[in-house]
Amino acid sequence: MPPLSALLSVVLIPFIVLNILAIKRQDINDIKVQEGLSIKTMVIDHLITIIYTVAFLAEGVGLVTITSTQLVLIAIAYILVFSLEGLGIYSSKLVTQQ
């Protein structure tokens, strides 16, 4: 694992701590609280994935030639996955409102 990923991951510690504190402060049995915590956890997970991708790309730049087309394809893949998860969240909220 590239050391850069560990260094960049430190930035996420305050967000993780805030999420843990929110769990302790709020009524975990409330469906809205569960949804909010789930979304926050998912955002942190996505940020970790982005950090790992950036770190591995930065580490591999000297080893492999990465074309702009490949970078665009990676960006499109991320946008597609994140959009689908956003659609899932939206659908979940619609279902819980009924």
Phi and psi restraints in degrees (range 20) as a CNS / XPLOR table:
assign (resid 1 and name C) (resid 2 and name N)
       (resid 2 and name CA) (resid 2 and name C) 1.0 -64.6 20.0 2
assign (resid 2 and name N) (resid 2 and name CA)
       (resid 2 and name C) (resid 3 and name N) 1.0 137.6 20.0 2
assign (resid 2 and name C) (resid 3 and name N)
       (resid 3 and name CA) (resid 3 and name C) 1.0 -58.6 20.0 2
assign (resid 3 and name N) (resid 3 and name CA)
       (resid 3 and name C) (resid 4 and name N) 1.0 -28.1 20.0 2
assign (resid 3 and name C) (resid 4 and name N)
       (resid 4 and name CA) (resid 4 and name C) 1.0 -59.9 20.0 2
assign (resid 4 and name N) (resid 4 and name CA)
       (resid 4 and name C) (resid 5 and name N) 1.0 -35.6 20.0 2
assign (resid 4 and name C) (resid 5 and name N)
       (resid 5 and name CA) (resid 5 and name C) 1.0 -66.1 20.0 2
assign (resid 5 and name N) (resid 5 and name CA)
       (resid 5 and name C) (resid 6 and name N) 1.0 -38.1 20.0 2
assign (resid 5 and name C) (resid 6 and name N)
       (resid 6 and name CA) (resid 6 and name C) 1.0 -65.9 20.0 2
assign (resid 6 and name N) (resid 6 and name CA)
       (resid 6 and name C) (resid 7 and name N) 1.0 -41.7 20.0 2
assign (resid 6 and name C) (resid 7 and name N)
       (resid 7 and name CA) (resid 7 and name C) 1.0 -64.0 20.0 2
assign (resid 7 and name N) (resid 7 and name CA)
       (resid 7 and name C) (resid 8 and name N) 1.0 -45.8 20.0 2
assign (resid 7 and name C) (resid 8 and name N)
       (resid 8 and name CA) (resid 8 and name C) 1.0 -69.0 20.0 2
assign (resid 8 and name N) (resid 8 and name CA)
       (resid 8 and name C) (resid 9 and name N) 1.0 -29.8 20.0 2
assign (resid 8 and name C) (resid 9 and name N)
       (resid 9 and name CA) (resid 9 and name C) 1.0 -66.5 20.0 2
assign (resid 9 and name N) (resid 9 and name CA)
       (resid 9 and name C) (resid 10 and name N) 1.0 -25.9 20.0 2
assign (resid 9 and name C) (resid 10 and name N)
       (resid 10 and name CA) (resid 10 and name C) 1.0 -59.3 20.0 2
assign (resid 10 and name N) (resid 10 and name CA)
       (resid 10 and name C) (resid 11 and name N) 1.0 -29.7 20.0 2
assign (resid 10 and name C) (resid 11 and name N)
       (resid 11 and name CA) (resid 11 and name C) 1.0 -60.8 20.0 2
assign (resid 11 and name N) (resid 11 and name CA)
       (resid 11 and name C) (resid 12 and name N) 1.0 -28.3 20.0 2
assign (resid 11 and name C) (resid 12 and name N)
       (resid 12 and name CA) (resid 12 and name C) 1.0 -82.5 20.0 2
assign (resid 12 and name N) (resid 12 and name CA)
       (resid 12 and name C) (resid 13 and name N) 1.0 -12.0 20.0 2
assign (resid 12 and name C) (resid 13 and name N)
       (resid 13 and name CA) (resid 13 and name C) 1.0 -55.1 20.0 2
assign (resid 13 and name N) (resid 13 and name CA)
       (resid 13 and name C) (resid 14 and name N) 1.0 -46.0 20.0 2
assign (resid 13 and name C) (resid 14 and name N)
       (resid 14 and name CA) (resid 14 and name C) 1.0 -59.9 20.0 2
assign (resid 14 and name N) (resid 14 and name CA)
       (resid 14 and name C) (resid 15 and name N) 1.0 -37.1 20.0 2
assign (resid 14 and name C) (resid 15 and name N)
       (resid 15 and name CA) (resid 15 and name C) 1.0 -67.4 20.0 2
assign (resid 15 and name N) (resid 15 and name CA)
       (resid 15 and name C) (resid 16 and name N) 1.0 -38.6 20.0 2
assign (resid 15 and name C) (resid 16 and name N)
       (resid 16 and name CA) (resid 16 and name C) 1.0 -67.0 20.0 2
assign (resid 16 and name N) (resid 16 and name CA)
       (resid 16 and name C) (resid 17 and name N) 1.0 -43.2 20.0 2
assign (resid 16 and name C) (resid 17 and name N)
       (resid 17 and name CA) (resid 17 and name C) 1.0 -62.9 20.0 2
assign (resid 17 and name N) (resid 17 and name CA)
       (resid 17 and name C) (resid 18 and name N) 1.0 -42.9 20.0 2
assign (resid 17 and name C) (resid 18 and name N)
       (resid 18 and name CA) (resid 18 and name C) 1.0 -61.9 20.0 2
assign (resid 18 and name N) (resid 18 and name CA)
       (resid 18 and name C) (resid 19 and name N) 1.0 -38.0 20.0 2
assign (resid 18 and name C) (resid 19 and name N)
       (resid 19 and name CA) (resid 19 and name C) 1.0 -65.6 20.0 2
assign (resid 19 and name N) (resid 19 and name CA)
       (resid 19 and name C) (resid 20 and name N) 1.0 -41.2 20.0 2
assign (resid 19 and name C) (resid 20 and name N)
       (resid 20 and name CA) (resid 20 and name C) 1.0 -65.4 20.0 2
assign (resid 20 and name N) (resid 20 and name CA)
       (resid 20 and name C) (resid 21 and name N) 1.0 -43.0 20.0 2
assign (resid 20 and name C) (resid 21 and name N)
       (resid 21 and name CA) (resid 21 and name C) 1.0 -63.6 20.0 2
assign (resid 21 and name N) (resid 21 and name CA)
       (resid 21 and name C) (resid 22 and name N) 1.0 -36.6 20.0 2
assign (resid 21 and name C) (resid 22 and name N)
       (resid 22 and name CA) (resid 22 and name C) 1.0 -63.1 20.0 2
assign (resid 22 and name N) (resid 22 and name CA)
       (resid 22 and name C) (resid 23 and name N) 1.0 -37.1 20.0 2
assign (resid 22 and name C) (resid 23 and name N)
       (resid 23 and name CA) (resid 23 and name C) 1.0 -63.6 20.0 2
assign (resid 23 and name N) (resid 23 and name CA)
       (resid 23 and name C) (resid 24 and name N) 1.0 -40.0 20.0 2
assign (resid 23 and name C) (resid 24 and name N)
       (resid 24 and name CA) (resid 24 and name C) 1.0 -71.2 20.0 2
assign (resid 24 and name N) (resid 24 and name CA)
       (resid 24 and name C) (resid 25 and name N) 1.0 -33.8 20.0 2
assign (resid 24 and name C) (resid 25 and name N)
       (resid 25 and name CA) (resid 25 and name C) 1.0 -83.9 20.0 2
assign (resid 25 and name N) (resid 25 and name CA)
       (resid 25 and name C) (resid 26 and name N) 1.0 -26.7 20.0 2
assign (resid 25 and name C) (resid 26 and name N)
       (resid 26 and name CA) (resid 26 and name C) 1.0 -105.4 20.0 2
assign (resid 26 and name N) (resid 26 and name CA)
       (resid 26 and name C) (resid 27 and name N) 1.0 162.6 20.0 2
assign (resid 26 and name C) (resid 27 and name N)
       (resid 27 and name CA) (resid 27 and name C) 1.0 -75.7 20.0 2
assign (resid 27 and name N) (resid 27 and name CA)
       (resid 27 and name C) (resid 28 and name N) 1.0 104.7 20.0 2
assign (resid 27 and name C) (resid 28 and name N)
       (resid 28 and name CA) (resid 28 and name C) 1.0 -68.5 20.0 2
assign (resid 28 and name N) (resid 28 and name CA)
       (resid 28 and name C) (resid 29 and name N) 1.0 -15.5 20.0 2
assign (resid 28 and name C) (resid 29 and name N)
       (resid 29 and name CA) (resid 29 and name C) 1.0 -82.0 20.0 2
assign (resid 29 and name N) (resid 29 and name CA)
       (resid 29 and name C) (resid 30 and name N) 1.0 -12.0 20.0 2
assign (resid 29 and name C) (resid 30 and name N)
       (resid 30 and name CA) (resid 30 and name C) 1.0 -76.5 20.0 2
assign (resid 30 and name N) (resid 30 and name CA)
       (resid 30 and name C) (resid 31 and name N) 1.0 127.7 20.0 2
assign (resid 30 and name C) (resid 31 and name N)
       (resid 31 and name CA) (resid 31 and name C) 1.0 -62.5 20.0 2
assign (resid 31 and name N) (resid 31 and name CA)
       (resid 31 and name C) (resid 32 and name N) 1.0 -35.4 20.0 2
assign (resid 31 and name C) (resid 32 and name N)
       (resid 32 and name CA) (resid 32 and name C) 1.0 -68.2 20.0 2
assign (resid 32 and name N) (resid 32 and name CA)
       (resid 32 and name C) (resid 33 and name N) 1.0 -38.1 20.0 2
assign (resid 32 and name C) (resid 33 and name N)
       (resid 33 and name CA) (resid 33 and name C) 1.0 -64.1 20.0 2
assign (resid 33 and name N) (resid 33 and name CA)
       (resid 33 and name C) (resid 34 and name N) 1.0 -42.9 20.0 2
assign (resid 33 and name C) (resid 34 and name N)
       (resid 34 and name CA) (resid 34 and name C) 1.0 -61.6 20.0 2
assign (resid 34 and name N) (resid 34 and name CA)
       (resid 34 and name C) (resid 35 and name N) 1.0 -41.9 20.0 2
assign (resid 34 and name C) (resid 35 and name N)
       (resid 35 and name CA) (resid 35 and name C) 1.0 -63.2 20.0 2
assign (resid 35 and name N) (resid 35 and name CA)
       (resid 35 and name C) (resid 36 and name N) 1.0 -45.1 20.0 2
assign (resid 35 and name C) (resid 36 and name N)
       (resid 36 and name CA) (resid 36 and name C) 1.0 -61.7 20.0 2
assign (resid 36 and name N) (resid 36 and name CA)
       (resid 36 and name C) (resid 37 and name N) 1.0 -44.4 20.0 2
assign (resid 36 and name C) (resid 37 and name N)
       (resid 37 and name CA) (resid 37 and name C) 1.0 -65.8 20.0 2
assign (resid 37 and name N) (resid 37 and name CA)
       (resid 37 and name C) (resid 38 and name N) 1.0 -37.5 20.0 2
assign (resid 37 and name C) (resid 38 and name N)
       (resid 38 and name CA) (resid 38 and name C) 1.0 -63.1 20.0 2
assign (resid 38 and name N) (resid 38 and name CA)
       (resid 38 and name C) (resid 39 and name N) 1.0 -43.8 20.0 2
assign (resid 38 and name C) (resid 39 and name N)
       (resid 39 and name CA) (resid 39 and name C) 1.0 -64.6 20.0 2
assign (resid 39 and name N) (resid 39 and name CA)
       (resid 39 and name C) (resid 40 and name N) 1.0 -44.4 20.0 2
assign (resid 39 and name C) (resid 40 and name N)
       (resid 40 and name CA) (resid 40 and name C) 1.0 -61.4 20.0 2
assign (resid 40 and name N) (resid 40 and name CA)
       (resid 40 and name C) (resid 41 and name N) 1.0 -41.8 20.0 2
assign (resid 40 and name C) (resid 41 and name N)
       (resid 41 and name CA) (resid 41 and name C) 1.0 -64.5 20.0 2
assign (resid 41 and name N) (resid 41 and name CA)
       (resid 41 and name C) (resid 42 and name N) 1.0 -39.9 20.0 2
assign (resid 41 and name C) (resid 42 and name N)
       (resid 42 and name CA) (resid 42 and name C) 1.0 -65.4 20.0 2
assign (resid 42 and name N) (resid 42 and name CA)
       (resid 42 and name C) (resid 43 and name N) 1.0 -39.9 20.0 2
assign (resid 42 and name C) (resid 43 and name N)
       (resid 43 and name CA) (resid 43 and name C) 1.0 -62.8 20.0 2
assign (resid 43 and name N) (resid 43 and name CA)
       (resid 43 and name C) (resid 44 and name N) 1.0 -44.5 20.0 2
assign (resid 43 and name C) (resid 44 and name N)
       (resid 44 and name CA) (resid 44 and name C) 1.0 -60.7 20.0 2
assign (resid 44 and name N) (resid 44 and name CA)
       (resid 44 and name C) (resid 45 and name N) 1.0 -42.4 20.0 2
assign (resid 44 and name C) (resid 45 and name N)
       (resid 45 and name CA) (resid 45 and name C) 1.0 -61.4 20.0 2
assign (resid 45 and name N) (resid 45 and name CA)
       (resid 45 and name C) (resid 46 and name N) 1.0 -42.1 20.0 2
assign (resid 45 and name C) (resid 46 and name N)
       (resid 46 and name CA) (resid 46 and name C) 1.0 -65.2 20.0 2
assign (resid 46 and name N) (resid 46 and name CA)
       (resid 46 and name C) (resid 47 and name N) 1.0 -40.2 20.0 2
assign (resid 46 and name C) (resid 47 and name N)
       (resid 47 and name CA) (resid 47 and name C) 1.0 -63.8 20.0 2
assign (resid 47 and name N) (resid 47 and name CA)
       (resid 47 and name C) (resid 48 and name N) 1.0 -38.8 20.0 2
assign (resid 47 and name C) (resid 48 and name N)
       (resid 48 and name CA) (resid 48 and name C) 1.0 -62.9 20.0 2
assign (resid 48 and name N) (resid 48 and name CA)
       (resid 48 and name C) (resid 49 and name N) 1.0 -42.7 20.0 2
assign (resid 48 and name C) (resid 49 and name N)
       (resid 49 and name CA) (resid 49 and name C) 1.0 -61.6 20.0 2
assign (resid 49 and name N) (resid 49 and name CA)
       (resid 49 and name C) (resid 50 and name N) 1.0 -42.8 20.0 2
assign (resid 49 and name C) (resid 50 and name N)
       (resid 50 and name CA) (resid 50 and name C) 1.0 -64.8 20.0 2
assign (resid 50 and name N) (resid 50 and name CA)
       (resid 50 and name C) (resid 51 and name N) 1.0 -41.9 20.0 2
assign (resid 50 and name C) (resid 51 and name N)
       (resid 51 and name CA) (resid 51 and name C) 1.0 -60.6 20.0 2
assign (resid 51 and name N) (resid 51 and name CA)
       (resid 51 and name C) (resid 52 and name N) 1.0 -45.7 20.0 2
assign (resid 51 and name C) (resid 52 and name N)
       (resid 52 and name CA) (resid 52 and name C) 1.0 -62.4 20.0 2
assign (resid 52 and name N) (resid 52 and name CA)
       (resid 52 and name C) (resid 53 and name N) 1.0 -41.1 20.0 2
assign (resid 52 and name C) (resid 53 and name N)
       (resid 53 and name CA) (resid 53 and name C) 1.0 -62.9 20.0 2
assign (resid 53 and name N) (resid 53 and name CA)
       (resid 53 and name C) (resid 54 and name N) 1.0 -47.0 20.0 2
assign (resid 53 and name C) (resid 54 and name N)
       (resid 54 and name CA) (resid 54 and name C) 1.0 -61.4 20.0 2
assign (resid 54 and name N) (resid 54 and name CA)
       (resid 54 and name C) (resid 55 and name N) 1.0 -43.8 20.0 2
assign (resid 54 and name C) (resid 55 and name N)
       (resid 55 and name CA) (resid 55 and name C) 1.0 -64.7 20.0 2
assign (resid 55 and name N) (resid 55 and name CA)
       (resid 55 and name C) (resid 56 and name N) 1.0 -44.2 20.0 2
assign (resid 55 and name C) (resid 56 and name N)
       (resid 56 and name CA) (resid 56 and name C) 1.0 -67.5 20.0 2
assign (resid 56 and name N) (resid 56 and name CA)
       (resid 56 and name C) (resid 57 and name N) 1.0 -37.5 20.0 2
assign (resid 56 and name C) (resid 57 and name N)
       (resid 57 and name CA) (resid 57 and name C) 1.0 -65.5 20.0 2
assign (resid 57 and name N) (resid 57 and name CA)
       (resid 57 and name C) (resid 58 and name N) 1.0 -43.4 20.0 2
assign (resid 57 and name C) (resid 58 and name N)
       (resid 58 and name CA) (resid 58 and name C) 1.0 -64.3 20.0 2
assign (resid 58 and name N) (resid 58 and name CA)
       (resid 58 and name C) (resid 59 and name N) 1.0 -39.6 20.0 2
assign (resid 58 and name C) (resid 59 and name N)
       (resid 59 and name CA) (resid 59 and name C) 1.0 -68.8 20.0 2
assign (resid 59 and name N) (resid 59 and name CA)
       (resid 59 and name C) (resid 60 and name N) 1.0 -36.3 20.0 2
assign (resid 59 and name C) (resid 60 and name N)
       (resid 60 and name CA) (resid 60 and name C) 1.0 -87.4 20.0 2
assign (resid 60 and name N) (resid 60 and name CA)
       (resid 60 and name C) (resid 61 and name N) 1.0 -5.5 20.0 2
assign (resid 60 and name C) (resid 61 and name N)
       (resid 61 and name CA) (resid 61 and name C) 1.0 -57.3 20.0 2
assign (resid 61 and name N) (resid 61 and name CA)
       (resid 61 and name C) (resid 62 and name N) 1.0 -38.9 20.0 2
assign (resid 61 and name C) (resid 62 and name N)
       (resid 62 and name CA) (resid 62 and name C) 1.0 -76.6 20.0 2
assign (resid 62 and name N) (resid 62 and name CA)
       (resid 62 and name C) (resid 63 and name N) 1.0 -18.2 20.0 2
assign (resid 62 and name C) (resid 63 and name N)
       (resid 63 and name CA) (resid 63 and name C) 1.0 -95.5 20.0 2
assign (resid 63 and name N) (resid 63 and name CA)
       (resid 63 and name C) (resid 64 and name N) 1.0 -34.0 20.0 2
assign (resid 63 and name C) (resid 64 and name N)
       (resid 64 and name CA) (resid 64 and name C) 1.0 -134.2 20.0 2
assign (resid 64 and name N) (resid 64 and name CA)
       (resid 64 and name C) (resid 65 and name N) 1.0 144.7 20.0 2
assign (resid 64 and name C) (resid 65 and name N)
       (resid 65 and name CA) (resid 65 and name C) 1.0 -85.1 20.0 2
assign (resid 65 and name N) (resid 65 and name CA)
       (resid 65 and name C) (resid 66 and name N) 1.0 122.1 20.0 2
assign (resid 65 and name C) (resid 66 and name N)
       (resid 66 and name CA) (resid 66 and name C) 1.0 -107.5 20.0 2
assign (resid 66 and name N) (resid 66 and name CA)
       (resid 66 and name C) (resid 67 and name N) 1.0 123.4 20.0 2
assign (resid 66 and name C) (resid 67 and name N)
       (resid 67 and name CA) (resid 67 and name C) 1.0 -85.1 20.0 2
assign (resid 67 and name N) (resid 67 and name CA)
       (resid 67 and name C) (resid 68 and name N) 1.0 161.3 20.0 2
assign (resid 67 and name C) (resid 68 and name N)
       (resid 68 and name CA) (resid 68 and name C) 1.0 -64.3 20.0 2
assign (resid 68 and name N) (resid 68 and name CA)
       (resid 68 and name C) (resid 69 and name N) 1.0 -31.5 20.0 2
assign (resid 68 and name C) (resid 69 and name N)
       (resid 69 and name CA) (resid 69 and name C) 1.0 -63.2 20.0 2
assign (resid 69 and name N) (resid 69 and name CA)
       (resid 69 and name C) (resid 70 and name N) 1.0 -41.2 20.0 2
assign (resid 69 and name C) (resid 70 and name N)
       (resid 70 and name CA) (resid 70 and name C) 1.0 -65.3 20.0 2
assign (resid 70 and name N) (resid 70 and name CA)
       (resid 70 and name C) (resid 71 and name N) 1.0 -39.8 20.0 2
assign (resid 70 and name C) (resid 71 and name N)
       (resid 71 and name CA) (resid 71 and name C) 1.0 -64.2 20.0 2
assign (resid 71 and name N) (resid 71 and name CA)
       (resid 71 and name C) (resid 72 and name N) 1.0 -40.2 20.0 2
assign (resid 71 and name C) (resid 72 and name N)
       (resid 72 and name CA) (resid 72 and name C) 1.0 -64.4 20.0 2
assign (resid 72 and name N) (resid 72 and name CA)
       (resid 72 and name C) (resid 73 and name N) 1.0 -41.2 20.0 2
assign (resid 72 and name C) (resid 73 and name N)
       (resid 73 and name CA) (resid 73 and name C) 1.0 -63.9 20.0 2
assign (resid 73 and name N) (resid 73 and name CA)
       (resid 73 and name C) (resid 74 and name N) 1.0 -39.3 20.0 2
assign (resid 73 and name C) (resid 74 and name N)
       (resid 74 and name CA) (resid 74 and name C) 1.0 -63.2 20.0 2
assign (resid 74 and name N) (resid 74 and name CA)
       (resid 74 and name C) (resid 75 and name N) 1.0 -44.4 20.0 2
assign (resid 74 and name C) (resid 75 and name N)
       (resid 75 and name CA) (resid 75 and name C) 1.0 -62.3 20.0 2
assign (resid 75 and name N) (resid 75 and name CA)
       (resid 75 and name C) (resid 76 and name N) 1.0 -42.9 20.0 2
assign (resid 75 and name C) (resid 76 and name N)
       (resid 76 and name CA) (resid 76 and name C) 1.0 -63.0 20.0 2
assign (resid 76 and name N) (resid 76 and name CA)
       (resid 76 and name C) (resid 77 and name N) 1.0 -41.2 20.0 2
assign (resid 76 and name C) (resid 77 and name N)
       (resid 77 and name CA) (resid 77 and name C) 1.0 -61.3 20.0 2
assign (resid 77 and name N) (resid 77 and name CA)
       (resid 77 and name C) (resid 78 and name N) 1.0 -44.4 20.0 2
assign (resid 77 and name C) (resid 78 and name N)
       (resid 78 and name CA) (resid 78 and name C) 1.0 -62.7 20.0 2
assign (resid 78 and name N) (resid 78 and name CA)
       (resid 78 and name C) (resid 79 and name N) 1.0 -45.8 20.0 2
assign (resid 78 and name C) (resid 79 and name N)
       (resid 79 and name CA) (resid 79 and name C) 1.0 -60.9 20.0 2
assign (resid 79 and name N) (resid 79 and name CA)
       (resid 79 and name C) (resid 80 and name N) 1.0 -42.2 20.0 2
assign (resid 79 and name C) (resid 80 and name N)
       (resid 80 and name CA) (resid 80 and name C) 1.0 -63.2 20.0 2
assign (resid 80 and name N) (resid 80 and name CA)
       (resid 80 and name C) (resid 81 and name N) 1.0 -48.0 20.0 2
assign (resid 80 and name C) (resid 81 and name N)
       (resid 81 and name CA) (resid 81 and name C) 1.0 -63.8 20.0 2
assign (resid 81 and name N) (resid 81 and name CA)
       (resid 81 and name C) (resid 82 and name N) 1.0 -45.9 20.0 2
assign (resid 81 and name C) (resid 82 and name N)
       (resid 82 and name CA) (resid 82 and name C) 1.0 -65.8 20.0 2
assign (resid 82 and name N) (resid 82 and name CA)
       (resid 82 and name C) (resid 83 and name N) 1.0 -35.5 20.0 2
assign (resid 82 and name C) (resid 83 and name N)
       (resid 83 and name CA) (resid 83 and name C) 1.0 -66.0 20.0 2
assign (resid 83 and name N) (resid 83 and name CA)
       (resid 83 and name C) (resid 84 and name N) 1.0 -42.8 20.0 2
assign (resid 83 and name C) (resid 84 and name N)
       (resid 84 and name CA) (resid 84 and name C) 1.0 -63.6 20.0 2
assign (resid 84 and name N) (resid 84 and name CA)
       (resid 84 and name C) (resid 85 and name N) 1.0 -38.7 20.0 2
assign (resid 84 and name C) (resid 85 and name N)
       (resid 85 and name CA) (resid 85 and name C) 1.0 -68.3 20.0 2
assign (resid 85 and name N) (resid 85 and name CA)
       (resid 85 and name C) (resid 86 and name N) 1.0 -37.2 20.0 2
assign (resid 85 and name C) (resid 86 and name N)
       (resid 86 and name CA) (resid 86 and name C) 1.0 -62.2 20.0 2
assign (resid 86 and name N) (resid 86 and name CA)
       (resid 86 and name C) (resid 87 and name N) 1.0 -40.4 20.0 2
assign (resid 86 and name C) (resid 87 and name N)
       (resid 87 and name CA) (resid 87 and name C) 1.0 -63.8 20.0 2
assign (resid 87 and name N) (resid 87 and name CA)
       (resid 87 and name C) (resid 88 and name N) 1.0 -38.5 20.0 2
assign (resid 87 and name C) (resid 88 and name N)
       (resid 88 and name CA) (resid 88 and name C) 1.0 -63.0 20.0 2
assign (resid 88 and name N) (resid 88 and name CA)
       (resid 88 and name C) (resid 89 and name N) 1.0 -41.5 20.0 2
assign (resid 88 and name C) (resid 89 and name N)
       (resid 89 and name CA) (resid 89 and name C) 1.0 -63.6 20.0 2
assign (resid 89 and name N) (resid 89 and name CA)
       (resid 89 and name C) (resid 90 and name N) 1.0 -45.6 20.0 2
assign (resid 89 and name C) (resid 90 and name N)
       (resid 90 and name CA) (resid 90 and name C) 1.0 -60.0 20.0 2
assign (resid 90 and name N) (resid 90 and name CA)
       (resid 90 and name C) (resid 91 and name N) 1.0 -45.1 20.0 2
assign (resid 90 and name C) (resid 91 and name N)
       (resid 91 and name CA) (resid 91 and name C) 1.0 -62.8 20.0 2
assign (resid 91 and name N) (resid 91 and name CA)
       (resid 91 and name C) (resid 92 and name N) 1.0 -40.8 20.0 2
assign (resid 91 and name C) (resid 92 and name N)
       (resid 92 and name CA) (resid 92 and name C) 1.0 -61.6 20.0 2
assign (resid 92 and name N) (resid 92 and name CA)
       (resid 92 and name C) (resid 93 and name N) 1.0 -42.2 20.0 2
assign (resid 92 and name C) (resid 93 and name N)
       (resid 93 and name CA) (resid 93 and name C) 1.0 -65.1 20.0 2
assign (resid 93 and name N) (resid 93 and name CA)
       (resid 93 and name C) (resid 94 and name N) 1.0 -38.4 20.0 2
assign (resid 93 and name C) (resid 94 and name N)
       (resid 94 and name CA) (resid 94 and name C) 1.0 -62.6 20.0 2
assign (resid 94 and name N) (resid 94 and name CA)
       (resid 94 and name C) (resid 95 and name N) 1.0 -41.1 20.0 2
assign (resid 94 and name C) (resid 95 and name N)
       (resid 95 and name CA) (resid 95 and name C) 1.0 -67.6 20.0 2
assign (resid 95 and name N) (resid 95 and name CA)
       (resid 95 and name C) (resid 96 and name N) 1.0 -41.9 20.0 2
assign (resid 95 and name C) (resid 96 and name N)
       (resid 96 and name CA) (resid 96 and name C) 1.0 -72.9 20.0 2
assign (resid 96 and name N) (resid 96 and name CA)
       (resid 96 and name C) (resid 97 and name N) 1.0 -19.5 20.0 2
assign (resid 96 and name C) (resid 97 and name N)
       (resid 97 and name CA) (resid 97 and name C) 1.0 -79.8 20.0 2
assign (resid 97 and name N) (resid 97 and name CA)
       (resid 97 and name C) (resid 98 and name N) 1.0 -15.9 20.0 2
